[in-house]
Structure formats: C-alpha cells, structure tokens
Amino acid sequence: MTEARDFQFSRRGFLAAAGATAAAAGVIVSTSGSGAGAATLGAKAKAAVPAGLLDRAPSQSAADDLKIAAFAASLEVVAVAAYQKVADAAASGALGAVPPAGGEYVMTAIAQHTAQLQKWNDVLTGAGQPAVTTGDATLQGVVDQRVPGVTDFALAAMLAHDLEVIAAATYQSAIPKLSGMDAIQLAGSIQIIDAQHVAILNYVLGQYPVPDTFAKVDKAATPPAS
C-alpha cells in the first residue's frame, strides 16, 4: 500500500500545486523545428497518440453519442456519491484529522462532478432522453466494497485517486468515439479536469503529480452491453 505523505501542508501550498498542475497541462511540445532531430521527435509524439485521435471515424449515429453521454453521466453519479461519503465521514470524525486543504479539495470535487453530471444530463434531456440519476452498477459496486475500509484521509485520497484515474481514462477513450462536436468538446473539457484531480491526489499521496507523458486509456471503464 502506498504511504501517504505528511498531510500538514498549507492551503496555499496545496492550491499552488494545483495551479502548477493546470499550468503544466497547458505546455505544448513543439515539433516544428528543422532537422532530423525535430522530425524524429514529431514521429515519436505522433506514434504515442491513439490512432483514433488522428483518424477519427464517424460515429454510427447520434444515438451512439447519447449512449456515451448516459454512461458518462452514470460515472459522474458514482463520483459525486463517493466524494459525498468522504465528506460525511470527515464531518463525523470517522476519518480522524483532515487537513483544511484536503477538506476543501473534497468539496471542490463534489461541486465539479455535480456540474459535470448536470452538463451530461442537459445533453440527454435536450435530446428527449431521461436524465441519469443512477450510478454505473459495476463501478458503484467497487466503490461500495472499498468505502467501509476508508478509515482515514489517506485511504480516502487513495479511493478518490482511483476514481479519478478511471474517469480521466474513460473520457480519453470516449473522445474518438463521439461524432458531435459539442459532445467531443464537453468530454475533453471534463477529461482535463479529472486529470488535474489525479495530479493533485498524486501530490497528496506523496507521488510525482504527473508521472505519464501521455494520457492513458488502459483503466477506462467499459459501458454495459446494450
């Protein structure tokens, strides 16, 4: 089990780390230089990007986008509920000492995932589909199994970290499968926020905030069979 770092960091330090993560997300590696070195770097970068992002095939139909939207919403339901359980446990004293910055992160994550859920439900209801209020059964089952073992803030951070890794990977995997530009932009705008959550939680857990050069999709959640 990964040991959590000392949680007595300041609110300013915590937010500074979050700001640094956001800034790092905006760094663009240029491959426009001349010479073989630049060409090699560009080729390596291109090879590391999932093929679907370079050669996106059209989705079968707009109905496919709505299915992805519903699945995304179901993941957001799970995230909101999980963070709320952490907040409730912290408020009751069940997690012991919780650093102020940690508590602020949890409340911020609840607000952000709630807003993301609302955006997906707006997409669904705007297309005449029902809003999603139930979490994905598979992911919810995993969370329900782990929650009883969350007895301190470090374990809560580990649970949140794993959820955010799944969420970020799932959105990354969904982007090339979407056809509507609005849906693509929404998924992309949420993916980067979840990736920032992962970076913050890595920092909290004493790990390097951004260990990967490229986003991965190996931990993406799989929607239930239709």
N, C-alpha and C positions, 0 to 999 in steps of 0.2 A: 504494500500500500504506500502511495506517495505521501511523504510527510509534508504537512502544510507549513508554510513559513510563519515567522512571528507576525501575528496579526495586529500588533500595536503600531501600525503605520498611521500616518496622519491623513486626515481628509484631503488636505492639499496635495500630499504625495500620491494618494490614490487617484485623484482627479487628474493630476499631472500625467500619471502613467496612462490614463485613459486617453488624454489628449495626444500623447505621443503615439499611441496606437492608431488613432484616427489620422494623424499626420503621416504615419508610415504607410497607411493604406492608400494615400494619395501619391506615393512615389511612383514614377513611371520610368522604366528602364528603356533608354533609347538605343535602337539598333540601326540608326540612320548614318552612323559613321562610315568612313571609307575603309577599304582594305579587307583582307581575308579574315582578320580578327572579328570585325563587325559582322561580316556575313555568317561566320561560324556561330557567333552569339545569337544572331537572329534566327538561325536554323534550329539551335538548341531551344530557344524560347518557344518557337512555333511548335516543335515536337512535344513540348511539355503541356501545351494547351489541348484539352479534349477536342477531338476531331469535330464533334457536334457543334462546337462554338465557332468553328471556321467555316464549316459547310453545313449549315442548318437546313434540314429537310423540312418542308411544310408539314404542319400537323395535319392529321387526318381530317379534323373538323374543329369548329369552335367548341363542340361538345367536349372534346378532349381537354381543352383549356379549363372548362368548368369542372371537370373531374379532378384536375390537378389543383384547382383553386379550393375545392371542397376538402381535398386531402391536406393541403397546406393549412387550411383553417382548423382542421382536426388536430394538427400538431400544435398549433398555437393554443388551442384549448388546454392541451396537456401541459404546455409550458406555463400558462397563467396559473393553472391549478397547483402545479408543483411549487412555483415560487410563492404562491399564497400560503401553502402549507409551511414552507420555511419561515415566512413572515409570522405566521400564527405561533409556530413553535418558539421562535425567538422572543415574541411578545410574552409568552407564558413562562419564559425562563428555562424551557426544556433544552435549549442549546448552550446554556451557560453564558459566559461573557461573549458578546458580539460587538466587534469594533464598530463605531459610528459609521465609518465609510462602508463597511460591509452591509450594514442595515440600509444605508442609502442606496447602494447598488441593487439590493433586492427590490426595493420599492420602485426604483427606476426601471428595472427589468419587467416588473409587473405592468407598469404603465405602458411600456413599449410593446410588449407582447399583446396586451389588450388592444392597443391601437392597430397593430398588425392584423389581429383577428378581425377587427371591425372592417378593415380595408378589404380583406378577402370576402367577408360576408356582404359587403357592399357590392362587390363584383357579382356574387351569386344572386342576391336578391334583385339586382339591376337586370339580370338575365332571366328573371322569373323563377329562380331556384330558391329552395328554402335555405335559411341561414343555418350554419353549423354550430351546434351547441354541445356536441359530444366529442370527447377526445378519441383519437385513434386507439382502438382496443389493444393492439399489440404493444404500442409504446406506453399506454396507460398502465397496462399490466406490469411492465418492467418497473415503472416508477413506483407503483403500489407495493411491489416487493422490496424496494430499496428504502422507501420512506421510514419504515419502523426502525431501521438501523442508523438513521441520521440522528446522532445524539450530541453533536457539537457543530460549530460553524464550519470547521474544516471539512467535515463529511457533507455538510450542506453544499459547500462550494464544489466539492467533487461531483455531487449529483447534478448541480446546475451546469457544471463544465461539460459533463457527458451529454446532457440535453442540448446544449448549445452547439456542440460538435455535430450532433445528429441533424439539428435544424439547419446549420450552415451548409452541410454536405447535401442535404435534401434539396435545398433551394438551388445550389450549384448544379445538381443533377437535373432539376426540373427546367432550368432556363432553356436549354436547347430543344426541349420537347414542347415548348409553348409556341404558338403561332401569332397571337395577338400582341402588338407592341406594348399596349398598356399592361398586359399581364407580365410580359418579359421585364418591363421596367419596374413593376411592383416587386416581382421576385428578386430582381437584382438589388433593389434598394433595401430589401429586408435581409438578404444574404450578407451584405457587408456589415450590417448592424450586429447580426448574430456572430459573425467572425470577430468583431470587436469585443463582444461579450466573452468569447473564448479567450482572446488575448488578455483581457482583464483578469479572468479567472485563473489563467495560467500564472499570471503575476502573483495573485493571491496565494496560489498553491506552491509558490517557490520555483516555478518552472519558467523557462525563457518564454516571454509573451508570444512571439511569432516564430515558431521553430521551422515552419514549412515555407519554401519559396513560392509554391503554387498551391492553391486551394485543392483539396482532395474530395472525392465523392465516395470513397470506399465505405463510409459509415452512413450513407444516405438511407433513410427509411424507405421501405417499399410499400406502396399503397395496396390495400386489399384487392383481391381479384374481383373484377366486375361480375 
